[in-house]
Amino acid sequence: MTGLVIGFAGMTHLGLNSAVASAERGFDVICFDPDAGRIAALNEGQLPVVEPDLPEMFARRRARLTFTSDSGILKKCDVIYVAPDVPTDDKGASDLGPIGALIDMVDSAMAPDAVLVVLSQVPPGFTRGLKRPLASRYYQVETLIFGRAIERAMYPERFIVGCADPAVPLPAALAAYLSAFECPILPMRYESAELCKISINMVLVAQVSCANTIAELCEKIGADYGEIVPALRLDRRIGPYAYISPGMGISGGNLERDLATFNNFGDAMGTSTGVVRAWQHNSGYRRNWALRTLHATVLSRVADPVIAVLGLAYKENTDSVKNSPSVALVEALQPFRVQAFDPVVVPRVEWHPALTACANLLAACAGADVVLIMTPWPEFRTIDIAQLASALRGKIVIDPYGMLDRRAAIAAGLECYKLGVS
């Protein structure tokens, strides 16, 4: 397609998926990471993350991908994205030390006329504070969604690009690269772009918090939130793609980080953040929905229960367990026996000393007094309800996301509990 060479520095989730998508779009891509072991594994075809379609696309475009721990090769790049995953702690605070060190490494190795773009999530003010000349320094809002990373990298809705002066045209190489994705390009000042990602996530959290609050009232008054959702989606002010499915609090690390960042800026600048703190409180409360339901239906009634947990990842189609409601549940059940299964996540003994890792979902349910379907993996929708009922000792199913056909489960003698339904 083009003679441009695109670089990506940081071969974790964001950088790897972005690099593979760029190769799929026809670019030659240099993939740099200072971790020689990580590069060696990638050169052997061993992918460090779980994502639908990533292995197939990686194999298909392998010839366009150069994996290296030698920063000197970056001189061949016209545009270099710095794209490591930025780690966060349990309070959502970002550790910016590693990305700062990586930027310094890339900056010293790249060609003088190349363009550096920060793709990782960073707080407002970060990009303007870098040393590289303003004319060759940009920030781009990443669109990563775990479980949909390749799809999002291949087909972005728009590119949001932070610049020193958004009125000045983008460098030719960067403009040519972005244009290949055939979507709108929105230039804005650095700080606006850095805050834009946080703003998007805040609106999503507001939608989820509203859905969770309504769903809980539905459970108490005999309404069914699932019946309300179609009416909301048909309202043009809300729309068909709104985040209005109830859940068990925000998780994964990214949304938590953005709320924490906004609160920190609000505290420093004296702006109101009360509504953000209310969302955080709501998230913490909703996280314990499964535990509250389990206590009311089983723990308060059954002596020495056996508990089956299906799903450990914080969401489907990923191996990430960052702030996973399922892992939090398992950790809270340490006095009890727990049998767990997840298609990609291996249960860890540090989560629970009496945790049994099972080879499949029916093995996890064997002899259990209750089963909790904590991650909406697609394969859980095809559970044979008769086999499930036969495997269980008790008849309680806590199914927050409605993976089972509720009518069929009740007909099979199971007692089902779902978010938003009494």
C-alpha positions as CSV (number, residue, x, y, z in Angstrom):
1,M,0.0,0.0,0.0
2,T,2.7,2.5,1.0
3,G,6.4,2.8,1.6
4,L,5.9,4.1,5.1
5,V,7.4,2.2,8.0
6,I,5.4,2.4,11.2
7,G,6.9,1.6,14.6
8,F,5.3,0.5,17.8
9,A,7.2,0.5,21.1
10,G,5.8,-1.6,23.9
11,M,4.6,-5.1,23.0
12,T,1.9,-5.5,25.5
13,H,-1.9,-5.5,24.8
14,L,-2.2,-2.1,23.2
15,G,1.0,-2.0,21.2
16,L,0.8,-5.6,19.9
17,N,-2.8,-5.4,18.7
18,S,-2.2,-1.9,17.1
19,A,0.9,-3.2,15.3
20,V,-0.8,-6.3,13.9
21,A,-3.8,-4.2,12.7
22,S,-1.4,-1.8,11.0
23,A,0.2,-4.7,9.2
24,E,-3.2,-5.9,8.1
25,R,-3.8,-2.4,6.7
26,G,-0.8,-2.8,4.5
27,F,2.1,-1.2,6.4
28,D,5.5,-2.6,7.2
29,V,5.7,-2.5,11.0
30,I,8.7,-2.5,13.4
31,C,7.7,-3.8,16.8
32,F,10.1,-2.8,19.6
33,D,10.3,-3.8,23.2
34,P,13.3,-3.6,25.5
35,D,12.3,-6.9,27.0
36,A,14.3,-9.4,25.0
37,G,12.4,-12.4,26.4
38,R,9.1,-10.9,25.3
39,I,10.5,-10.3,21.8
40,A,11.9,-13.8,21.6
41,A,8.5,-15.3,22.5
42,L,6.8,-13.1,19.8
43,N,9.3,-14.2,17.2
44,E,8.4,-17.8,18.1
45,G,4.7,-16.9,17.6
46,Q,3.8,-16.9,21.3
47,L,1.3,-14.2,21.9
48,P,1.2,-12.7,25.4
49,V,-2.5,-11.7,25.3
50,V,-5.9,-13.4,24.5
51,E,-7.9,-11.6,21.8
52,P,-10.3,-12.9,19.2
53,D,-8.8,-12.9,15.7
54,L,-5.4,-11.8,16.9
55,P,-3.6,-15.2,16.3
56,E,-5.0,-15.5,12.8
57,M,-4.2,-12.0,11.8
58,F,-0.7,-12.2,13.3
59,A,0.0,-15.4,11.3
60,R,-1.4,-13.9,8.1
61,R,0.7,-10.7,8.3
62,R,3.8,-12.1,10.0
63,A,6.0,-11.1,7.0
64,R,5.2,-7.4,7.6
65,L,6.0,-7.5,11.3
66,T,9.6,-7.1,12.6
67,F,10.0,-7.9,16.3
68,T,13.1,-6.5,17.9
69,S,14.7,-5.4,21.2
70,D,17.3,-3.4,19.3
71,S,16.3,0.3,19.5
72,G,18.7,1.1,16.7
73,I,16.2,-0.3,14.1
74,L,13.8,2.4,15.0
75,K,15.7,4.8,12.7
76,K,13.9,3.1,9.8
77,C,10.5,4.3,11.1
78,D,8.6,7.3,9.7
79,V,6.1,7.3,12.6
80,I,6.6,5.7,16.0
81,Y,3.8,5.0,18.4
82,V,4.8,4.6,22.0
83,A,2.1,2.2,23.2
84,P,2.9,0.1,26.3
85,D,0.0,-0.7,28.7
86,V,0.2,1.7,31.6
87,P,-0.1,-0.2,34.9
88,T,-2.5,1.0,37.6
89,D,-2.8,0.2,41.3
90,D,-5.9,-0.9,43.1
91,K,-7.0,2.8,43.5
92,G,-6.6,3.5,39.8
93,A,-3.4,5.5,40.0
94,S,-1.1,5.2,37.0
95,D,2.6,4.3,37.1
96,L,4.0,6.6,34.5
97,G,7.7,5.7,35.1
98,P,7.9,2.9,32.6
99,I,6.3,4.8,29.7
100,G,8.5,7.8,30.5
101,A,11.6,5.6,30.3
102,L,10.4,4.0,27.1
103,I,9.7,7.4,25.5
104,D,13.3,8.5,26.3
105,M,14.7,5.3,24.8
106,V,12.7,5.8,21.6
107,D,13.4,9.5,21.3
108,S,17.1,9.0,21.4
109,A,17.0,6.2,18.8
110,M,14.5,7.5,16.2
111,A,15.3,9.5,13.1
112,P,15.3,13.3,13.6
113,D,12.5,13.9,11.1
114,A,10.3,11.0,12.3
115,V,7.1,11.6,14.2
116,L,6.6,10.4,17.8
117,V,3.0,9.6,18.9
118,V,2.1,8.7,22.5
119,L,-0.8,6.2,22.2
120,S,-0.9,5.0,25.8
121,Q,-3.4,6.5,28.3
122,V,-1.7,9.4,30.1
123,P,-3.1,12.3,32.2
124,P,-3.6,15.8,30.8
125,G,-0.3,17.7,30.6
126,F,1.9,14.6,30.0
127,T,2.5,15.0,26.3
128,R,3.3,18.8,26.5
129,G,5.9,18.0,29.2
130,L,8.0,15.8,26.9
131,K,11.4,16.9,25.5
132,R,10.9,16.2,21.8
133,P,10.2,19.2,19.6
134,L,6.5,20.1,19.4
135,A,6.4,19.8,15.6
136,S,7.1,16.1,15.8
137,R,5.3,15.2,19.0
138,Y,1.7,14.1,19.1
139,Y,-0.8,12.3,21.4
140,Q,-3.4,9.9,20.0
141,V,-6.4,8.6,22.0
142,E,-6.3,4.8,22.0
143,T,-9.5,2.9,21.4
144,L,-8.6,-0.4,23.0
145,I,-11.5,-2.5,24.4
146,F,-10.4,-5.8,25.9
147,G,-12.0,-8.7,23.9
148,R,-12.4,-6.4,20.9
149,A,-8.9,-5.0,20.5
150,I,-8.3,-6.1,16.9
151,E,-11.7,-5.0,15.7
152,R,-11.2,-1.5,17.4
153,A,-7.7,-1.2,15.9
154,M,-8.8,-2.1,12.4
155,Y,-12.0,-0.1,12.3
156,P,-11.8,3.0,14.6
157,E,-14.8,5.3,14.7
158,R,-12.4,8.3,14.6
159,F,-8.9,9.4,15.4
160,I,-8.4,11.9,18.1
161,V,-5.0,13.5,17.8
162,G,-3.4,15.9,20.3
163,C,-1.2,18.6,18.8
164,A,0.7,21.6,19.9
165,D,-1.4,23.6,17.4
166,P,-4.5,21.8,15.9
167,A,-4.7,24.5,13.2
168,V,-1.4,23.3,11.7
169,P,-1.7,20.3,9.3
170,L,-0.4,17.0,10.5
171,P,3.0,15.8,9.3
172,A,2.7,14.1,5.9
173,A,3.7,10.6,7.2
174,L,1.3,10.7,10.1
175,A,-1.6,12.0,7.9
176,A,-1.0,9.3,5.3
177,Y,-1.0,6.6,8.0
178,L,-4.2,7.8,9.6
179,S,-5.9,8.3,6.3
180,A,-5.5,4.6,5.5
181,F,-8.1,3.8,8.1
182,E,-10.8,5.8,6.4
183,C,-12.3,7.5,9.4
184,P,-12.6,11.1,10.7
185,I,-9.5,12.7,12.1
186,L,-10.1,15.2,15.0
187,P,-7.0,17.3,15.8
188,M,-7.1,19.2,19.1
189,R,-4.7,20.6,21.7
190,Y,-2.7,18.0,23.7
191,E,-4.7,18.5,26.9
192,S,-8.0,18.3,25.2
193,A,-7.1,15.0,23.6
194,E,-5.7,13.6,26.8
195,L,-8.9,14.6,28.6
196,C,-11.1,13.4,25.8
197,K,-10.4,9.7,26.5
198,I,-11.3,10.3,30.2
199,S,-14.4,12.1,29.1
200,I,-15.6,9.3,26.9
201,N,-15.1,6.8,29.7
202,M,-16.9,9.0,32.3
203,V,-20.0,9.1,30.1
204,L,-19.8,5.3,29.8
205,V,-19.6,5.0,33.5
206,A,-22.5,7.3,34.0
207,Q,-24.6,5.1,31.7
208,V,-23.6,1.9,33.5
209,S,-24.3,3.5,36.9
210,C,-27.7,4.6,35.8
211,A,-28.5,1.1,34.5
212,N,-27.3,-0.6,37.7
213,T,-29.4,1.8,39.8
214,I,-32.6,1.1,37.8
215,A,-31.9,-2.6,37.7
216,E,-31.7,-2.9,41.4
217,L,-35.0,-1.2,41.9
218,C,-36.5,-3.6,39.3
219,E,-35.4,-6.5,41.5
220,K,-37.3,-5.1,44.4
221,I,-40.6,-4.1,42.8
222,G,-41.2,-6.9,40.4
223,A,-40.2,-5.1,37.2
224,D,-37.8,-6.7,34.6
225,Y,-35.0,-4.3,33.5
226,G,-34.6,-6.4,30.3
227,E,-38.1,-5.3,29.2
228,I,-37.1,-1.6,29.8
229,V,-33.9,-1.7,27.8
230,P,-35.5,-1.8,24.3
231,A,-37.4,1.3,25.1
232,L,-34.2,3.1,26.1
233,R,-32.3,2.0,23.0
234,L,-35.1,3.3,20.7
235,D,-34.9,6.8,22.3
236,R,-32.6,8.8,20.0
237,R,-31.2,10.7,23.0
238,I,-29.8,7.4,24.3
239,G,-29.4,5.2,21.2
240,P,-28.8,1.6,20.3
241,Y,-25.1,1.5,21.4
242,A,-25.5,3.0,24.8
243,Y,-23.8,1.2,27.8
244,I,-27.1,0.4,29.6
245,S,-26.7,-3.2,30.4
246,P,-26.4,-3.8,34.2
247,G,-23.3,-5.2,35.6
248,M,-21.3,-5.7,38.8
249,G,-19.3,-2.5,38.9
250,I,-16.6,-1.1,36.7
251,S,-13.5,-3.3,36.3
252,G,-10.5,-3.9,34.2
253,G,-8.5,-1.0,35.5
254,N,-9.0,1.6,32.7
255,L,-12.2,3.1,33.8
256,E,-11.1,3.1,37.4
257,R,-7.9,5.0,36.4
258,D,-9.8,7.7,34.5
259,L,-12.2,8.4,37.4
260,A,-9.3,8.6,39.8
261,T,-7.4,10.9,37.4
262,F,-10.4,13.2,37.0
263,N,-10.9,13.3,40.8
264,N,-7.3,14.2,41.3
265,F,-7.4,17.1,38.8
266,G,-10.7,18.3,40.3
267,D,-9.3,18.3,43.8
268,A,-6.2,20.2,42.6
269,M,-8.2,22.7,40.6
270,G,-11.1,23.1,43.0
271,T,-13.8,21.8,40.6
272,S,-16.8,19.7,41.6
273,T,-16.3,15.9,41.4
274,G,-19.2,14.7,43.6
275,V,-21.0,12.9,40.9
276,V,-17.8,11.0,39.9
277,R,-17.4,9.9,43.5
278,A,-21.0,8.8,43.5
279,W,-20.3,6.6,40.5
280,Q,-17.3,5.1,42.3
281,H,-19.5,4.4,45.3
282,N,-22.2,2.8,43.2
283,S,-19.6,0.6,41.5
284,G,-18.3,-0.7,44.8
285,Y,-21.8,-1.4,45.9
286,R,-22.7,-3.3,42.7
287,R,-19.5,-5.3,42.8
288,N,-21.0,-7.2,45.8
289,W,-24.3,-8.1,44.1
290,A,-23.4,-11.7,43.6
291,L,-22.1,-12.1,47.2
292,R,-25.2,-10.6,48.6
293,T,-27.4,-12.8,46.5
294,L,-25.3,-15.9,47.4
295,H,-25.5,-15.1,51.1
296,A,-29.3,-14.7,51.0
297,T,-29.9,-17.9,49.0
298,V,-27.2,-20.3,50.2
299,L,-24.6,-19.1,52.8
300,S,-27.3,-18.3,55.3
301,R,-29.1,-21.6,54.8
302,V,-26.7,-24.3,53.9
303,A,-24.0,-25.7,56.2
304,D,-20.5,-26.2,54.5
305,P,-21.7,-25.4,51.0
306,V,-19.8,-26.2,47.8
307,I,-19.8,-23.2,45.5
308,A,-19.2,-23.4,41.7
309,V,-17.9,-20.3,39.9
310,L,-17.9,-20.2,36.1
311,G,-15.7,-17.4,34.7
312,L,-12.8,-15.6,36.3
313,A,-11.8,-13.0,33.7
314,Y,-13.3,-9.6,34.3
315,K,-15.1,-9.8,31.0
316,E,-15.5,-12.3,28.1
317,N,-12.8,-12.8,25.4
318,T,-9.9,-11.7,27.5
319,D,-7.5,-13.3,30.1
320,S,-7.4,-10.1,32.2
321,V,-8.5,-10.4,35.8
322,K,-7.7,-6.8,36.8
323,N,-10.4,-5.8,39.4
324,S,-12.4,-8.8,38.3
325,P,-15.7,-9.1,40.3
326,S,-15.4,-12.9,40.0
327,V,-11.9,-12.9,41.6
328,A,-13.2,-10.6,44.3
329,L,-16.0,-13.0,45.0
330,V,-13.7,-16.0,45.1
331,E,-11.4,-14.2,47.6
332,A,-14.4,-13.4,49.8
333,L,-15.4,-17.1,50.0
334,Q,-12.3,-18.3,51.7
335,P,-14.2,-20.1,54.5
336,F,-16.0,-22.2,51.8
337,R,-15.1,-24.8,49.2
338,V,-15.0,-23.3,45.7
339,Q,-14.8,-25.1,42.3
340,A,-14.0,-22.8,39.4
341,F,-13.7,-23.0,35.7
342,D,-12.7,-20.3,33.1
343,P,-11.9,-21.0,29.4
344,V,-8.6,-19.1,29.5
345,V,-7.8,-18.0,33.1
346,V,-6.1,-20.5,35.3
347,P,-7.4,-20.2,39.0
348,R,-4.7,-19.1,41.4
349,V,-4.2,-20.6,44.8
350,E,-3.4,-17.1,46.3
351,W,-7.1,-16.2,45.6
352,H,-8.4,-18.9,47.8
353,P,-6.6,-21.8,49.6
354,A,-9.4,-24.2,49.1
355,L,-10.0,-23.3,45.4
356,T,-10.3,-26.3,43.0
357,A,-9.5,-25.6,39.3
358,C,-11.8,-27.7,37.1
359,A,-11.2,-28.9,33.5
360,N,-14.7,-27.9,32.3
361,L,-17.9,-26.3,33.5
362,L,-19.8,-29.4,34.4
363,A,-16.8,-30.6,36.5
364,A,-17.0,-27.3,38.3
365,C,-20.7,-27.8,39.0
366,A,-20.4,-31.4,40.1
367,G,-21.9,-31.7,43.6
368,A,-22.2,-27.9,44.1
369,D,-25.0,-26.3,46.1
370,V,-24.9,-23.3,43.8
371,V,-23.4,-22.1,40.6
372,L,-22.5,-18.5,39.8
373,I,-21.9,-17.6,36.1
374,M,-19.6,-14.6,36.7
375,T,-18.2,-14.0,33.2
376,P,-20.4,-13.8,30.2
377,W,-18.3,-16.1,28.0
378,P,-20.2,-17.0,24.8
379,E,-19.8,-20.8,25.5
380,F,-21.8,-20.4,28.7
381,R,-24.9,-19.6,26.6
382,T,-24.9,-23.1,25.3
383,I,-24.8,-24.9,28.6
384,D,-27.0,-28.0,28.5
385,I,-29.5,-27.1,31.3
386,A,-30.5,-30.7,31.9
387,Q,-26.9,-31.7,32.4
388,L,-26.3,-28.6,34.6
389,A,-29.3,-29.5,36.8
390,S,-28.1,-33.1,37.1
391,A,-24.6,-32.1,38.0
392,L,-25.6,-29.7,40.8
393,R,-26.5,-30.9,44.3
394,G,-28.4,-27.7,45.0
395,K,-30.7,-26.0,42.6
396,I,-29.5,-22.3,42.9
397,V,-28.2,-20.5,39.8
398,I,-26.9,-17.0,40.2
399,D,-26.7,-15.8,36.6
400,P,-26.2,-12.0,36.7
401,Y,-25.9,-11.6,32.9
402,G,-28.7,-13.9,31.9
403,M,-26.5,-16.5,30.1
404,L,-29.1,-19.3,30.6
405,D,-32.6,-19.5,29.1
406,R,-34.4,-18.5,32.3
407,R,-37.7,-20.2,31.5
408,A,-35.9,-23.4,30.6
409,A,-33.8,-23.3,33.7
410,I,-36.9,-22.8,35.9
411,A,-38.7,-25.6,34.1
412,A,-35.7,-27.9,34.9
413,G,-36.2,-27.2,38.6
414,L,-33.5,-24.5,39.0
415,E,-33.9,-21.3,41.0
416,C,-32.4,-18.5,38.9
417,Y,-31.2,-15.0,40.0
418,K,-30.4,-12.4,37.4
419,L,-29.5,-8.7,37.5
420,G,-32.6,-6.5,37.2
421,V,-35.2,-9.2,37.7
422,S,-37.0,-10.1,40.9
